[in-house]
Every structure is written in C-alpha cells, then in structure tokens.
Amino acid sequence: SLAVSNQVELNALGVRLASALNAWMDATKWIMDNVKCNTADVLTAAVPYLNLAIIVCGGWQVARSALVAAERLDANVGDRNFYSAKIATAYFYADHVLPQSLSCSETILTGNRALGCVTDEMF
C-alpha cells in the first residue's frame, strides 16, 4: 500500500490522496447536511463538488497505476522506463493536482455567501 511503501513518491501520493479523500468526505457531509435547509448553498457547490470528485478519483487511478508500476519494478519485469514514468506521473499528480481538492472543498463549505451580496439591481 501507499502508506507503507519504501518509496518516497508513493508515500507522498498516499498522504496527499488521504487528505483529498478527507476533503471530499467533508464536502459530501456538508452537502448532505444542507441539501434540505440551504438548497441555494448546495446548488452553488455543484461545480466545485464535481471538480473535487474528479480530482480525487484521478488520484485514486494514478495511485493504482503507481502501485502496479512499483510491483513490476520490484519484480524486475517489463519496461523500467515506462514504470518509472508511471510513478513520476503519480508523484506529479500528488504534488500539483491533489492539493486542489482542498480549495474545492473550501469553496463548497462557504456555500453561496458571496452571492448573497448580489442584487438584481446590479445587473
């Protein structure tokens, strides 16, 4: 697994993926808690929530490919450059894409607070 890997890249991916998953779970809980009483807030969160889901699911997929690549490298099977590139790509995703999940979650949790200041007369 990522958490117990002896590879720095896989450990970093595990930490970032866990953080992103927690952000997604927090956002999902907020949506479930607010869907009936604050519908406008929940509707405002729709696009950031989809982006969050995409980021986390993408992280899950690159993590799966990185684990397979590490297994193949450890077994000295197949194209080492290809498998090394898989791990490097996953590491990049961990450092540059997964952190975006936190900002998506924060956007969701603020609801439509900013839109409450906008009136029809402003248009």
Chimera marker file (.cmm) of the C-alpha trace (Angstrom):
<marker_set name="trace">
<marker id="1" x="0.000" y="0.000" z="0.000" r="1" g="1" b="0" radius="0.5"/>
<marker id="2" x="0.997" y="3.610" z="-0.398" r="1" g="1" b="0" radius="0.5"/>
<marker id="3" x="1.319" y="4.343" z="3.305" r="1" g="1" b="0" radius="0.5"/>
<marker id="4" x="3.871" y="1.599" z="3.986" r="1" g="1" b="0" radius="0.5"/>
<marker id="5" x="5.839" y="1.866" z="0.768" r="1" g="1" b="0" radius="0.5"/>
<marker id="6" x="9.581" y="2.377" z="0.997" r="1" g="1" b="0" radius="0.5"/>
<marker id="7" x="9.392" y="4.775" z="-1.961" r="1" g="1" b="0" radius="0.5"/>
<marker id="8" x="9.166" y="8.483" z="-1.161" r="1" g="1" b="0" radius="0.5"/>
<marker id="9" x="6.973" y="9.120" z="-4.204" r="1" g="1" b="0" radius="0.5"/>
<marker id="10" x="4.378" y="6.546" z="-3.198" r="1" g="1" b="0" radius="0.5"/>
<marker id="11" x="4.325" y="7.732" z="0.409" r="1" g="1" b="0" radius="0.5"/>
<marker id="12" x="3.750" y="11.319" z="-0.734" r="1" g="1" b="0" radius="0.5"/>
<marker id="13" x="0.951" y="10.138" z="-3.002" r="1" g="1" b="0" radius="0.5"/>
<marker id="14" x="-0.656" y="8.274" z="-0.102" r="1" g="1" b="0" radius="0.5"/>
<marker id="15" x="-0.552" y="11.324" z="2.167" r="1" g="1" b="0" radius="0.5"/>
<marker id="16" x="-1.990" y="13.644" z="-0.476" r="1" g="1" b="0" radius="0.5"/>
<marker id="17" x="-4.654" y="11.148" z="-1.543" r="1" g="1" b="0" radius="0.5"/>
<marker id="18" x="-5.792" y="10.652" z="2.055" r="1" g="1" b="0" radius="0.5"/>
<marker id="19" x="-6.047" y="14.412" z="2.516" r="1" g="1" b="0" radius="0.5"/>
<marker id="20" x="-8.016" y="14.781" z="-0.721" r="1" g="1" b="0" radius="0.5"/>
<marker id="21" x="-10.348" y="11.947" z="0.263" r="1" g="1" b="0" radius="0.5"/>
<marker id="22" x="-10.982" y="13.597" z="3.631" r="1" g="1" b="0" radius="0.5"/>
<marker id="23" x="-11.779" y="16.877" z="1.859" r="1" g="1" b="0" radius="0.5"/>
<marker id="24" x="-14.250" y="15.040" z="-0.374" r="1" g="1" b="0" radius="0.5"/>
<marker id="25" x="-15.888" y="13.330" z="2.601" r="1" g="1" b="0" radius="0.5"/>
<marker id="26" x="-16.170" y="16.669" z="4.451" r="1" g="1" b="0" radius="0.5"/>
<marker id="27" x="-17.757" y="18.291" z="1.404" r="1" g="1" b="0" radius="0.5"/>
<marker id="28" x="-20.153" y="15.386" z="0.939" r="1" g="1" b="0" radius="0.5"/>
<marker id="29" x="-21.216" y="15.573" z="4.576" r="1" g="1" b="0" radius="0.5"/>
<marker id="30" x="-21.781" y="19.329" z="4.252" r="1" g="1" b="0" radius="0.5"/>
<marker id="31" x="-23.937" y="18.808" z="1.162" r="1" g="1" b="0" radius="0.5"/>
<marker id="32" x="-25.998" y="16.112" z="2.863" r="1" g="1" b="0" radius="0.5"/>
<marker id="33" x="-26.434" y="18.299" z="5.949" r="1" g="1" b="0" radius="0.5"/>
<marker id="34" x="-27.535" y="21.328" z="3.897" r="1" g="1" b="0" radius="0.5"/>
<marker id="35" x="-29.470" y="19.947" z="0.945" r="1" g="1" b="0" radius="0.5"/>
<marker id="36" x="-32.905" y="20.426" z="2.538" r="1" g="1" b="0" radius="0.5"/>
<marker id="37" x="-32.413" y="23.630" z="4.506" r="1" g="1" b="0" radius="0.5"/>
<marker id="38" x="-29.924" y="25.563" z="2.319" r="1" g="1" b="0" radius="0.5"/>
<marker id="39" x="-30.677" y="24.465" z="-1.218" r="1" g="1" b="0" radius="0.5"/>
<marker id="40" x="-29.115" y="27.567" z="-2.790" r="1" g="1" b="0" radius="0.5"/>
<marker id="41" x="-25.838" y="26.887" z="-0.979" r="1" g="1" b="0" radius="0.5"/>
<marker id="42" x="-25.806" y="23.307" z="-2.205" r="1" g="1" b="0" radius="0.5"/>
<marker id="43" x="-26.600" y="24.303" z="-5.785" r="1" g="1" b="0" radius="0.5"/>
<marker id="44" x="-23.754" y="26.823" z="-5.711" r="1" g="1" b="0" radius="0.5"/>
<marker id="45" x="-21.445" y="23.973" z="-4.726" r="1" g="1" b="0" radius="0.5"/>
<marker id="46" x="-22.337" y="21.742" z="-7.680" r="1" g="1" b="0" radius="0.5"/>
<marker id="47" x="-19.421" y="22.542" z="-9.999" r="1" g="1" b="0" radius="0.5"/>
<marker id="48" x="-16.746" y="22.655" z="-7.280" r="1" g="1" b="0" radius="0.5"/>
<marker id="49" x="-18.089" y="19.338" z="-5.977" r="1" g="1" b="0" radius="0.5"/>
<marker id="50" x="-17.768" y="17.722" z="-9.411" r="1" g="1" b="0" radius="0.5"/>
<marker id="51" x="-14.231" y="19.105" z="-9.725" r="1" g="1" b="0" radius="0.5"/>
<marker id="52" x="-13.404" y="17.689" z="-6.302" r="1" g="1" b="0" radius="0.5"/>
<marker id="53" x="-14.752" y="14.276" z="-7.291" r="1" g="1" b="0" radius="0.5"/>
<marker id="54" x="-12.717" y="14.308" z="-10.496" r="1" g="1" b="0" radius="0.5"/>
<marker id="55" x="-9.515" y="15.250" z="-8.664" r="1" g="1" b="0" radius="0.5"/>
<marker id="56" x="-9.921" y="12.549" z="-6.017" r="1" g="1" b="0" radius="0.5"/>
<marker id="57" x="-10.922" y="9.827" z="-8.494" r="1" g="1" b="0" radius="0.5"/>
<marker id="58" x="-7.990" y="10.807" z="-10.704" r="1" g="1" b="0" radius="0.5"/>
<marker id="59" x="-5.708" y="10.455" z="-7.699" r="1" g="1" b="0" radius="0.5"/>
<marker id="60" x="-7.123" y="7.035" z="-6.972" r="1" g="1" b="0" radius="0.5"/>
<marker id="61" x="-6.432" y="5.919" z="-10.554" r="1" g="1" b="0" radius="0.5"/>
<marker id="62" x="-2.862" y="7.232" z="-10.679" r="1" g="1" b="0" radius="0.5"/>
<marker id="63" x="-2.251" y="5.620" z="-7.278" r="1" g="1" b="0" radius="0.5"/>
<marker id="64" x="-3.427" y="2.279" z="-8.633" r="1" g="1" b="0" radius="0.5"/>
<marker id="65" x="-1.129" y="2.572" z="-11.637" r="1" g="1" b="0" radius="0.5"/>
<marker id="66" x="1.805" y="3.655" z="-9.453" r="1" g="1" b="0" radius="0.5"/>
<marker id="67" x="1.359" y="0.636" z="-7.180" r="1" g="1" b="0" radius="0.5"/>
<marker id="68" x="1.349" y="-1.733" z="-10.146" r="1" g="1" b="0" radius="0.5"/>
<marker id="69" x="4.402" y="0.026" z="-11.579" r="1" g="1" b="0" radius="0.5"/>
<marker id="70" x="6.250" y="-0.308" z="-8.267" r="1" g="1" b="0" radius="0.5"/>
<marker id="71" x="5.410" y="-4.019" z="-8.120" r="1" g="1" b="0" radius="0.5"/>
<marker id="72" x="6.719" y="-4.516" z="-11.665" r="1" g="1" b="0" radius="0.5"/>
<marker id="73" x="9.886" y="-2.573" z="-10.902" r="1" g="1" b="0" radius="0.5"/>
<marker id="74" x="10.463" y="-4.610" z="-7.729" r="1" g="1" b="0" radius="0.5"/>
<marker id="75" x="9.991" y="-7.828" z="-9.720" r="1" g="1" b="0" radius="0.5"/>
<marker id="76" x="12.304" y="-6.509" z="-12.450" r="1" g="1" b="0" radius="0.5"/>
<marker id="77" x="9.640" y="-7.241" z="-15.066" r="1" g="1" b="0" radius="0.5"/>
<marker id="78" x="8.882" y="-5.191" z="-18.175" r="1" g="1" b="0" radius="0.5"/>
<marker id="79" x="9.997" y="-1.769" z="-19.303" r="1" g="1" b="0" radius="0.5"/>
<marker id="80" x="11.679" y="0.001" z="-16.364" r="1" g="1" b="0" radius="0.5"/>
<marker id="81" x="11.459" y="3.419" z="-18.039" r="1" g="1" b="0" radius="0.5"/>
<marker id="82" x="7.719" y="3.044" z="-18.578" r="1" g="1" b="0" radius="0.5"/>
<marker id="83" x="7.064" y="2.009" z="-14.972" r="1" g="1" b="0" radius="0.5"/>
<marker id="84" x="9.354" y="4.710" z="-13.617" r="1" g="1" b="0" radius="0.5"/>
<marker id="85" x="7.414" y="7.247" z="-15.679" r="1" g="1" b="0" radius="0.5"/>
<marker id="86" x="4.134" y="5.965" z="-14.179" r="1" g="1" b="0" radius="0.5"/>
<marker id="87" x="5.467" y="6.590" z="-10.690" r="1" g="1" b="0" radius="0.5"/>
<marker id="88" x="6.826" y="10.013" z="-11.648" r="1" g="1" b="0" radius="0.5"/>
<marker id="89" x="3.464" y="10.973" z="-13.156" r="1" g="1" b="0" radius="0.5"/>
<marker id="90" x="1.661" y="9.880" z="-9.999" r="1" g="1" b="0" radius="0.5"/>
<marker id="91" x="4.122" y="11.872" z="-7.882" r="1" g="1" b="0" radius="0.5"/>
<marker id="92" x="3.475" y="14.972" z="-10.021" r="1" g="1" b="0" radius="0.5"/>
<marker id="93" x="-0.286" y="14.450" z="-9.659" r="1" g="1" b="0" radius="0.5"/>
<marker id="94" x="0.162" y="14.171" z="-5.893" r="1" g="1" b="0" radius="0.5"/>
<marker id="95" x="2.069" y="17.437" z="-5.650" r="1" g="1" b="0" radius="0.5"/>
<marker id="96" x="0.287" y="19.518" z="-8.278" r="1" g="1" b="0" radius="0.5"/>
<marker id="97" x="-3.284" y="18.270" z="-8.666" r="1" g="1" b="0" radius="0.5"/>
<marker id="98" x="-4.398" y="16.625" z="-5.419" r="1" g="1" b="0" radius="0.5"/>
<marker id="99" x="-3.806" y="19.798" z="-3.346" r="1" g="1" b="0" radius="0.5"/>
<marker id="100" x="-6.503" y="21.485" z="-5.454" r="1" g="1" b="0" radius="0.5"/>
<marker id="101" x="-9.020" y="19.254" z="-3.678" r="1" g="1" b="0" radius="0.5"/>
<marker id="102" x="-8.590" y="21.344" z="-0.538" r="1" g="1" b="0" radius="0.5"/>
<marker id="103" x="-9.542" y="24.563" z="-2.307" r="1" g="1" b="0" radius="0.5"/>
<marker id="104" x="-12.540" y="22.872" z="-3.947" r="1" g="1" b="0" radius="0.5"/>
<marker id="105" x="-13.697" y="21.659" z="-0.550" r="1" g="1" b="0" radius="0.5"/>
<marker id="106" x="-13.231" y="25.100" z="0.995" r="1" g="1" b="0" radius="0.5"/>
<marker id="107" x="-15.261" y="26.635" z="-1.835" r="1" g="1" b="0" radius="0.5"/>
<marker id="108" x="-18.047" y="24.134" z="-1.224" r="1" g="1" b="0" radius="0.5"/>
<marker id="109" x="-18.088" y="24.729" z="2.514" r="1" g="1" b="0" radius="0.5"/>
<marker id="110" x="-18.518" y="28.506" z="2.094" r="1" g="1" b="0" radius="0.5"/>
<marker id="111" x="-21.799" y="27.975" z="0.249" r="1" g="1" b="0" radius="0.5"/>
<marker id="112" x="-23.256" y="30.978" z="-1.550" r="1" g="1" b="0" radius="0.5"/>
<marker id="113" x="-22.155" y="33.586" z="0.997" r="1" g="1" b="0" radius="0.5"/>
<marker id="114" x="-20.677" y="35.872" z="-1.656" r="1" g="1" b="0" radius="0.5"/>
<marker id="115" x="-23.734" y="35.622" z="-3.906" r="1" g="1" b="0" radius="0.5"/>
<marker id="116" x="-25.928" y="36.844" z="-1.055" r="1" g="1" b="0" radius="0.5"/>
<marker id="117" x="-24.455" y="40.319" z="-1.614" r="1" g="1" b="0" radius="0.5"/>
<marker id="118" x="-25.510" y="40.452" z="-5.266" r="1" g="1" b="0" radius="0.5"/>
<marker id="119" x="-28.885" y="42.008" z="-6.074" r="1" g="1" b="0" radius="0.5"/>
<marker id="120" x="-30.883" y="42.163" z="-9.310" r="1" g="1" b="0" radius="0.5"/>
<marker id="121" x="-30.261" y="45.903" z="-9.489" r="1" g="1" b="0" radius="0.5"/>
<marker id="122" x="-26.562" y="45.269" z="-10.013" r="1" g="1" b="0" radius="0.5"/>
<marker id="123" x="-27.250" y="43.896" z="-13.491" r="1" g="1" b="0" radius="0.5"/>
<link id1="1" id2="2" r="1" g="1" b="0" radius="0.2"/>
<link id1="2" id2="3" r="1" g="1" b="0" radius="0.2"/>
<link id1="3" id2="4" r="1" g="1" b="0" radius="0.2"/>
<link id1="4" id2="5" r="1" g="1" b="0" radius="0.2"/>
<link id1="5" id2="6" r="1" g="1" b="0" radius="0.2"/>
<link id1="6" id2="7" r="1" g="1" b="0" radius="0.2"/>
<link id1="7" id2="8" r="1" g="1" b="0" radius="0.2"/>
<link id1="8" id2="9" r="1" g="1" b="0" radius="0.2"/>
<link id1="9" id2="10" r="1" g="1" b="0" radius="0.2"/>
<link id1="10" id2="11" r="1" g="1" b="0" radius="0.2"/>
<link id1="11" id2="12" r="1" g="1" b="0" radius="0.2"/>
<link id1="12" id2="13" r="1" g="1" b="0" radius="0.2"/>
<link id1="13" id2="14" r="1" g="1" b="0" radius="0.2"/>
<link id1="14" id2="15" r="1" g="1" b="0" radius="0.2"/>
<link id1="15" id2="16" r="1" g="1" b="0" radius="0.2"/>
<link id1="16" id2="17" r="1" g="1" b="0" radius="0.2"/>
<link id1="17" id2="18" r="1" g="1" b="0" radius="0.2"/>
<link id1="18" id2="19" r="1" g="1" b="0" radius="0.2"/>
<link id1="19" id2="20" r="1" g="1" b="0" radius="0.2"/>
<link id1="20" id2="21" r="1" g="1" b="0" radius="0.2"/>
<link id1="21" id2="22" r="1" g="1" b="0" radius="0.2"/>
<link id1="22" id2="23" r="1" g="1" b="0" radius="0.2"/>
<link id1="23" id2="24" r="1" g="1" b="0" radius="0.2"/>
<link id1="24" id2="25" r="1" g="1" b="0" radius="0.2"/>
<link id1="25" id2="26" r="1" g="1" b="0" radius="0.2"/>
<link id1="26" id2="27" r="1" g="1" b="0" radius="0.2"/>
<link id1="27" id2="28" r="1" g="1" b="0" radius="0.2"/>
<link id1="28" id2="29" r="1" g="1" b="0" radius="0.2"/>
<link id1="29" id2="30" r="1" g="1" b="0" radius="0.2"/>
<link id1="30" id2="31" r="1" g="1" b="0" radius="0.2"/>
<link id1="31" id2="32" r="1" g="1" b="0" radius="0.2"/>
<link id1="32" id2="33" r="1" g="1" b="0" radius="0.2"/>
<link id1="33" id2="34" r="1" g="1" b="0" radius="0.2"/>
<link id1="34" id2="35" r="1" g="1" b="0" radius="0.2"/>
<link id1="35" id2="36" r="1" g="1" b="0" radius="0.2"/>
<link id1="36" id2="37" r="1" g="1" b="0" radius="0.2"/>
<link id1="37" id2="38" r="1" g="1" b="0" radius="0.2"/>
<link id1="38" id2="39" r="1" g="1" b="0" radius="0.2"/>
<link id1="39" id2="40" r="1" g="1" b="0" radius="0.2"/>
<link id1="40" id2="41" r="1" g="1" b="0" radius="0.2"/>
<link id1="41" id2="42" r="1" g="1" b="0" radius="0.2"/>
<link id1="42" id2="43" r="1" g="1" b="0" radius="0.2"/>
<link id1="43" id2="44" r="1" g="1" b="0" radius="0.2"/>
<link id1="44" id2="45" r="1" g="1" b="0" radius="0.2"/>
<link id1="45" id2="46" r="1" g="1" b="0" radius="0.2"/>
<link id1="46" id2="47" r="1" g="1" b="0" radius="0.2"/>
<link id1="47" id2="48" r="1" g="1" b="0" radius="0.2"/>
<link id1="48" id2="49" r="1" g="1" b="0" radius="0.2"/>
<link id1="49" id2="50" r="1" g="1" b="0" radius="0.2"/>
<link id1="50" id2="51" r="1" g="1" b="0" radius="0.2"/>
<link id1="51" id2="52" r="1" g="1" b="0" radius="0.2"/>
<link id1="52" id2="53" r="1" g="1" b="0" radius="0.2"/>
<link id1="53" id2="54" r="1" g="1" b="0" radius="0.2"/>
<link id1="54" id2="55" r="1" g="1" b="0" radius="0.2"/>
<link id1="55" id2="56" r="1" g="1" b="0" radius="0.2"/>
<link id1="56" id2="57" r="1" g="1" b="0" radius="0.2"/>
<link id1="57" id2="58" r="1" g="1" b="0" radius="0.2"/>
<link id1="58" id2="59" r="1" g="1" b="0" radius="0.2"/>
<link id1="59" id2="60" r="1" g="1" b="0" radius="0.2"/>
<link id1="60" id2="61" r="1" g="1" b="0" radius="0.2"/>
<link id1="61" id2="62" r="1" g="1" b="0" radius="0.2"/>
<link id1="62" id2="63" r="1" g="1" b="0" radius="0.2"/>
<link id1="63" id2="64" r="1" g="1" b="0" radius="0.2"/>
<link id1="64" id2="65" r="1" g="1" b="0" radius="0.2"/>
<link id1="65" id2="66" r="1" g="1" b="0" radius="0.2"/>
<link id1="66" id2="67" r="1" g="1" b="0" radius="0.2"/>
<link id1="67" id2="68" r="1" g="1" b="0" radius="0.2"/>
<link id1="68" id2="69" r="1" g="1" b="0" radius="0.2"/>
<link id1="69" id2="70" r="1" g="1" b="0" radius="0.2"/>
<link id1="70" id2="71" r="1" g="1" b="0" radius="0.2"/>
<link id1="71" id2="72" r="1" g="1" b="0" radius="0.2"/>
<link id1="72" id2="73" r="1" g="1" b="0" radius="0.2"/>
<link id1="73" id2="74" r="1" g="1" b="0" radius="0.2"/>
<link id1="74" id2="75" r="1" g="1" b="0" radius="0.2"/>
<link id1="75" id2="76" r="1" g="1" b="0" radius="0.2"/>
<link id1="76" id2="77" r="1" g="1" b="0" radius="0.2"/>
<link id1="77" id2="78" r="1" g="1" b="0" radius="0.2"/>
<link id1="78" id2="79" r="1" g="1" b="0" radius="0.2"/>
<link id1="79" id2="80" r="1" g="1" b="0" radius="0.2"/>
<link id1="80" id2="81" r="1" g="1" b="0" radius="0.2"/>
<link id1="81" id2="82" r="1" g="1" b="0" radius="0.2"/>
<link id1="82" id2="83" r="1" g="1" b="0" radius="0.2"/>
<link id1="83" id2="84" r="1" g="1" b="0" radius="0.2"/>
<link id1="84" id2="85" r="1" g="1" b="0" radius="0.2"/>
<link id1="85" id2="86" r="1" g="1" b="0" radius="0.2"/>
<link id1="86" id2="87" r="1" g="1" b="0" radius="0.2"/>
<link id1="87" id2="88" r="1" g="1" b="0" radius="0.2"/>
<link id1="88" id2="89" r="1" g="1" b="0" radius="0.2"/>
<link id1="89" id2="90" r="1" g="1" b="0" radius="0.2"/>
<link id1="90" id2="91" r="1" g="1" b="0" radius="0.2"/>
<link id1="91" id2="92" r="1" g="1" b="0" radius="0.2"/>
<link id1="92" id2="93" r="1" g="1" b="0" radius="0.2"/>
<link id1="93" id2="94" r="1" g="1" b="0" radius="0.2"/>
<link id1="94" id2="95" r="1" g="1" b="0" radius="0.2"/>
<link id1="95" id2="96" r="1" g="1" b="0" radius="0.2"/>
<link id1="96" id2="97" r="1" g="1" b="0" radius="0.2"/>
<link id1="97" id2="98" r="1" g="1" b="0" radius="0.2"/>
<link id1="98" id2="99" r="1" g="1" b="0" radius="0.2"/>
<link id1="99" id2="100" r="1" g="1" b="0" radius="0.2"/>
<link id1="100" id2="101" r="1" g="1" b="0" radius="0.2"/>
<link id1="101" id2="102" r="1" g="1" b="0" radius="0.2"/>
<link id1="102" id2="103" r="1" g="1" b="0" radius="0.2"/>
<link id1="103" id2="104" r="1" g="1" b="0" radius="0.2"/>
<link id1="104" id2="105" r="1" g="1" b="0" radius="0.2"/>
<link id1="105" id2="106" r="1" g="1" b="0" radius="0.2"/>
<link id1="106" id2="107" r="1" g="1" b="0" radius="0.2"/>
<link id1="107" id2="108" r="1" g="1" b="0" radius="0.2"/>
<link id1="108" id2="109" r="1" g="1" b="0" radius="0.2"/>
<link id1="109" id2="110" r="1" g="1" b="0" radius="0.2"/>
<link id1="110" id2="111" r="1" g="1" b="0" radius="0.2"/>
<link id1="111" id2="112" r="1" g="1" b="0" radius="0.2"/>
<link id1="112" id2="113" r="1" g="1" b="0" radius="0.2"/>
<link id1="113" id2="114" r="1" g="1" b="0" radius="0.2"/>
<link id1="114" id2="115" r="1" g="1" b="0" radius="0.2"/>
<link id1="115" id2="116" r="1" g="1" b="0" radius="0.2"/>
<link id1="116" id2="117" r="1" g="1" b="0" radius="0.2"/>
<link id1="117" id2="118" r="1" g="1" b="0" radius="0.2"/>
<link id1="118" id2="119" r="1" g="1" b="0" radius="0.2"/>
<link id1="119" id2="120" r="1" g="1" b="0" radius="0.2"/>
<link id1="120" id2="121" r="1" g="1" b="0" radius="0.2"/>
<link id1="121" id2="122" r="1" g="1" b="0" radius="0.2"/>
<link id1="122" id2="123" r="1" g="1" b="0" radius="0.2"/>
</marker_set>
